[in-house]
Amino acid sequence: MTHLVNDAARFAGEALAGFAAAHPELVRLVPGAGVVRSAGHAGVAVVMGGGSGHHPAFAGWVGPGIGSGAVAGNVFSSPSASQIVDVTVAAAGGTDVLFVPINYSGDMLHFGEAARRLQAQGYDVRTVAVTDDIATPVDVEGGRRGIAGSFIVLKIVGAAAQRGDDLDGVERIARKAVGATRTLGVAFTGCTLPGATAPGVQIAEGVMTVGLGIHGEPGLESRPLETADATADLLVDALFGERAPEVGGRVAVLVNGLGATTPDELYVVFGRVAHRLRDAGMTLVAPVVDELVTSLDMAGLSLSLTYLDDELAELWQAPARTAAFTRGEIPAETGPVAASGISHGAPPEREPQTPTRPASVESKQLAALICDRLGDIAESLTAHAAQLGELDAVAGDGDHGACMQRGSSAALTAAQTAVAAGAGAGSVLAAAAEAWSDVGGGTSGALWGAGLQAAATVASDDQPSSTALAVAAVHAFVSAIVERGGAQVGDKTMVDALIPFAETLRERTTAADPLDTAWIAAADVAHAGAQHTATFTARRGRSRTHGDASIGTPDPGAVSFAIAAAAAGRAAGRPTTGDPS
């Protein structure tokens, strides 16, 4: 477990601030967002990032020869679009940017939104996601997830940017490197989130799980713990099953520790891996044995192979200098070295924007009502956070409850600030949307942020409260989430509760039911929809990689929406007929 914690909610920020303070010659802090190179540089900016808890990924890879900037979300939670924009603007020497995220749904949603915002500002932004994990089926919706092979990919991509390739060239290299890289991992223990007392996923003594996720997700198969050589053979055989060894070919190799496996163990495994590769006729090029993509205190390791041609081999061996990895000699880069500007604690969070648009009296009244409902939602999600985390741990990483608690609480604070400043309903919803996305992070943050922003557009700052306005805002909320996430009913996501809720609300209000009555009925239907997700397999989200493992457990995103809808219904003065928990 993580023993040295001040405040679990601030752990990621404090760790990042400490990292920046320790390496001022290499990185400078972008408050509340990530780190960029201390010395400025021209050319294509390579921006990476993801959830915290994977040190030295990704901040430890910032420097000449690898990355221009790294965005840091909360522990195991994707960074927000605003954080990504802030780091990119600070990192970019021009307007050419390549995003290289790992392929998790939350990361892809937030990096996608950040790309849209930056393109509107004149940046040319391309995105190439790392999809190296062979434990994820090739044809799964959304593609394979990214894990430790991301280091090899980013080392190669960063070298291409360092030598001066243009954006087209760097993007081409990135796609080539991703296509040549495969990874598989095993774990012997789960990992424990800061502030928790036990791992979210329990692995029995004497058992190892194959195909783990780096956010603590359970593996796809459990088997008795084997010897180092047998474990190495398992990984090599699986990777060779994906791509046959090439006699006379060259391969980059990474044996990566996950946080609590000793270097000696990693080297024992590497010895067998090297023997197997050479026996297959392959030449190992600059192999790496290290902890480069960890999972807090997880015991385990992964093996990554990248099949190299002349171009990729040259880039893989090119010089680099970062806090976590140095190779060869790289010319010193000139530019101002900025002090981290911290003395203790985490970097400050982004200040919310105070709305300045004029609002009608009626819209201000509606804004106050919306703020009250957000308070009820935040209170209920906080009360259910532990339960939501337990649901998420079955086939995910266990952080959904924490993300919903953070996001809804931040949305409430932003809404209260906006109401105090005299904002109308649209501005209050917009402030809540930005805060939920920024602070909640993850897939849920991106989707709730998008939904609330769409509802804000409908509400505007000059309309009074009405049933028609509420139904239209809910419709906009639903449409934005479906469009952004791409899920439909039956995919085992929040949409399985959200769409039945919206349809019932429209039907009941069309039948002339009062809004409060219709809302309560719709919340009951959302609860039923959420519970029904326990009966089928996920087709989207992290749990999609675990097949039937999630059958019997409802989708946490659907459950959390039902909880939020019920809280708003109870706030109207009448309880729902079903407990969404």
C-alpha positions, 0 to 999 in steps of 0.5 A, a space after each residue: 500500500 501507499 504509506 506516505 500520504 497527506 491527502 489522497 485527493 491531492 496525492 497526484 498533484 503533490 507527487 508531480 510538484 515534487 518531481 518538478 522540484 527535483 528536476 528543474 534542469 529538465 522540466 518545469 511545472 504547468 500548474 494543475 496540469 503537468 510538466 514540459 521541458 525546461 528549455 524551449 525547443 522548436 519543431 513538432 511538440 510530442 505531448 503524452 500523458 494519462 493518469 498518475 500512478 505510473 511513474 516514471 510514465 509520463 513526466 519522467 519521459 519529458 526531455 530531449 529525445 523523447 517528449 515535449 510535455 506530459 499531462 498528469 491526471 489524477 491517480 489512474 484517471 485520464 487528464 482533462 481536455 483543459 489540462 491537455 491544452 494547458 500543457 500543449 500550449 506551454 510545450 509547443 515551440 510552434 503550432 505542430 503537435 502530435 498527441 501520443 496517448 495510450 488507448 483508454 476511453 477516457 484518455 481518447 475522449 479528453 485528448 480528442 476534445 483538446 485537439 478540437 480546441 487547439 485546432 480552433 486556435 490554429 494548431 495542427 494537431 494529430 493523434 496516434 494512440 498506442 495500442 500494444 496490449 495483446 491481452 485486448 482482442 484485436 477487434 474489440 470496440 475502440 481497439 486495443 489498450 496501451 500499456 508499457 510498449 508506449 515507452 518504446 513508441 514514444 522513445 522512437 517518436 521523440 527521436 524523430 521530432 528531435 532530428 527535425 522531422 515535420 509533423 507528417 513525418 513524425 506522425 508516420 513514424 508514430 504509426 509505424 512504431 505502434 504497428 510494430 509493438 506488442 506487449 503482455 504482462 503478468 501480475 502477482 499482487 493487485 495495487 492499492 490506491 492512495 488512502 486505501 488499505 487494500 488492493 482493489 483487485 485481490 490476487 491469491 497467494 501463489 497465483 499470477 494473473 495474465 493480461 493485467 491492466 496498468 490501472 489495477 484492472 484484473 487480468 484475463 486469466 489466472 494460473 499458478 505462479 510459475 518459475 521465472 523461466 516459465 513466466 518468460 516463456 509464457 510471455 515470449 510464446 504469446 508475443 510470438 503467437 501475435 507476430 512470428 519471430 523473424 530470422 535475422 530480424 532485429 527487435 527492441 525489448 523492454 522488460 518492465 517492472 510494475 512497481 514492486 518487483 525487484 530488479 534482480 527478478 526482472 533481470 532473471 526474466 530478461 535472461 530467459 527472454 534474451 535466450 529465447 529471442 536469440 534462439 529464434 534468430 532475432 538480434 536484440 537492439 539496445 534492450 531495456 530492463 527497468 521500471 518505466 510504466 508502473 502501477 503504484 505498488 503492483 508486483 508484476 512485469 510486462 514484456 514489450 517487443 518492437 520489430 525494427 527496420 533500419 529507420 526504427 532501429 536508428 531512432 530507438 538507439 538515438 540519444 535521449 535525456 530525461 529524468 527516467 531514461 538517458 541514452 548517449 550524448 545529446 546536445 544541450 538545448 538552450 532556453 530559460 529554465 523556469 523554477 517550479 514556483 512551489 515550496 510545499 504541496 500540490 500545484 494550484 488548481 485552475 481558477 474557475 471563470 466568473 461568468 460575466 454575461 447578463 442574465 434575466 431574473 427568471 434565469 437566475 432563479 433557475 440557476 439557483 435551483 440547478 445549483 441546489 440539485 447539483 448539491 443533492 447529486 454531489 451528496 448522493 454520489 459521495 455517499 455511494 463512492 465506495 460502492 461505485 468503486 467496488 463495482 468498477 473493480 470487478 472489471 475496471 480499475 476501481 476509481 469510478 466512485 472517486 471520479 464521480 465524487 471529485 467531478 460532482 463536488 467540483 461542479 457544485 463548487 463552480 456552480 455556487 461560485 457562478 450563482 454568487 456572481 449573478 449568473 444565469 442557468 446556462 452559465 451555471 451549467 457551463 461552469 459546472 461542466 468545465 469543473 466536472 470535466 477538469 476535476 473528475 477526469 476519466 471517461 465519466 468526467 469527459 462525458 458528464 462535462 460534455 453533457 452538461 455543456 450541451 444542456 447549458 446551451 439549451 438553458 441559456 441565460 434568459 429563459 425561465 424554468 419550464 417543463 419544456 426547457 428541462 426536457 430539451 436540456 435533458 435531450 441535449 445532455 443525452 445527445 452529447 454523451 451518445 455522440 461523444 462516447 459512441 455507446 448505445 443501449 446494450 453496450 453496458 455503459 451509462 447510456 443503458 440508464 440514460 436513454 430510458 430515463 430521457 425517453 420516460 421523461 419525455 413520454 410522461 411530460 407529453 402525457 401532461 404529468 408534472 415535471 417532478 412526477 415525470 422525473 421520479 418515474 424516469 429515475 426509477 426507469 434509469 435504476 431498472 436500466 442500470 440493474 439490467 446491465 448486470 445481465 450482459 457483457 460489455 461492448 465498450 469501456 474498460 470492462 469490454 476487455 474482460 468478456 463475461 467477467 462483468 456478468 452479474 455486476 451492473 455497469 458503474 457508469 449506469 449505476 452512478 447516473 441512476 444515483 444522480 437522477 434519483 438524488 435530483 428526484 428526491 430533492 423535488 420532494 418525493 422519493 423514488 420507488 427504487 433505491 438506485 444503489 
